[in-house]
């Protein structure tokens, strides 16, 4: 394994190898703050109940959610679900967070944003963070300045009001092989990390002193039902804690196949998946970081002359993964991303082109959803029907009607 970034992470290649999910940053010059009636019937005043210091407010049921899931009948073809998720979910002025919020609106998509809690903690308060097996205030990702914290809060608020899910990417993003790595944390240490992430989200008003930013319009203790760990490490010890906290899923598996998901420890396991990629027999994990690593190895800024070819290669990989599932077993497709401009931003362009391709009207019964929305659908299904779908291998076609 080779070192690949200043964040001290290790890069792995394709297939079932562990993908390395770095904490992403995001952006916007003039993000929408999100407004309007929330969780109410027309003509009614929304019920807003401040929680704690007012950093978050309960505003009722989240708007713009899909209708109640219906059960498949035996032999009925399932929808093609696609989940686009974002690790880190900060907004640092490069326009990426609002860019993909707009793209989601344009194409009737919901997404999952895995927020790193430290992105709502100012540098002056960094010693409030006590990371397991690491010095007080330590972090392998940089904290945001005040302006970018404000942009992040505005985009998170707007994203939730637009129907997206806010999960967690935890805090300090400790990877590598040392004792401080999340790979070695105990269930109790994961519990501490989760509680601190929740505190940074629910106490940002106290920690920042901001009075000119609207509160986040949700109760995070209820909103938070899933996560992705840094570098896809540490899931085994995270899951018992996640189950005790009532979480519904985890997206931290270090690689999977395009087959129907199962549960671990009673929690839905949503791994990144191996998708077709160039001439690699095993393909590549369905995350922008892994595409980048296979193209430019230890550099986030490869030769610009390669960007057009790499952009097409990345786009083709996402589309091939979608088409393979859509035309065969209809297994949900999971794609992970970061708000980053690696190799000139070609992976952001590839994601955009993939979304447009997936949303094309020729693709019937395709649903771009959040992980939580997928949980809702899976939990509503007949277990025997799901068991039948799980018997289908990669590229194995469905039988029956639909």
MOZIWO-V152713 format. One record per backbone hydrogen bond with DSSP energy under -0.5 kcal/mol. NH is the residue of the N-H (numbers start at 1). CO is the residue of the C=O. Records with the same first field share a line. If there is no record, write none. Layout:
# MOZIWO-V152713
NH=CO + CO
This chain:
# MOZIWO-V152713
2=11
4=9
5=9
8=5
11=2
15=283
17=14
21=19
22=20
24=22 + 87
25=339
27=91
44=41
48=46
49=47 + 58
50=48
51=56
53=202
54=51
55=202
56=51
57=216
58=49
59=57 + 217
76=73
80=365
81=79
82=367
83=333
84=82
85=83 + 335
86=112
87=337
88=114
89=87
90=24
92=26 + 90
98=27
99=95
100=96
101=97
102=98
103=99
104=100
105=101
106=102
107=103
108=105
109=104
110=368
112=84
113=165
114=86 + 112
115=113 + 167
116=88
117=115 + 170
119=116
120=117
121=118
122=120
123=144
125=122
126=123
128=125
129=126
131=129
134=131
137=129
138=135
140=172
149=145
150=146
151=147
152=148
153=149
154=150
155=151
156=152
157=153
158=154
159=155
160=156
161=157
162=158
163=160
164=159
165=111
167=113 + 165
168=226
169=115
175=173
181=178
182=174
184=181
185=182
190=186
191=187
192=188
193=189
194=190
195=191
196=192
197=193
198=194
199=195
200=196
201=197
202=198
203=199
204=201
207=203
208=204
209=205
216=55
218=216
220=218
222=219
223=219
224=220
225=223
228=168
231=21
232=229
233=230
238=234
239=235
240=236
241=237
242=238
243=239
244=240
245=241
246=243
247=242
248=225
249=225
250=268
251=227
255=253
256=272
259=257
264=267
267=264
268=248
269=262
270=250 + 268
271=269
272=253
273=334
274=256
275=273 + 284
277=280
280=277
283=280
284=275
286=273
287=285
288=336
290=287
291=287
292=288
293=289
294=290
295=291 + 292
296=292
297=293
299=296
306=303
307=304
310=306
311=307
312=308
313=309
314=310
315=311
316=312
317=313
318=314
319=315
320=316
321=317
322=318
323=319
324=320
325=321
326=322
327=323
328=324 + 325
330=325
333=81
335=83 + 333
336=286
337=85
339=87
340=338
343=300
344=341
345=342
346=342 + 343
347=342
349=345
350=346
351=347
352=348
353=349
354=350
355=351
356=352
357=353
358=354
359=355
360=357
363=360
364=362
366=363
367=80
369=82 + 367
374=370
375=371
376=372
377=373
378=374
379=375
380=376 + 377
381=378
385=382
386=382
387=383
388=384
389=385
390=386
391=387 + 388
392=389
396=393
397=395
398=328
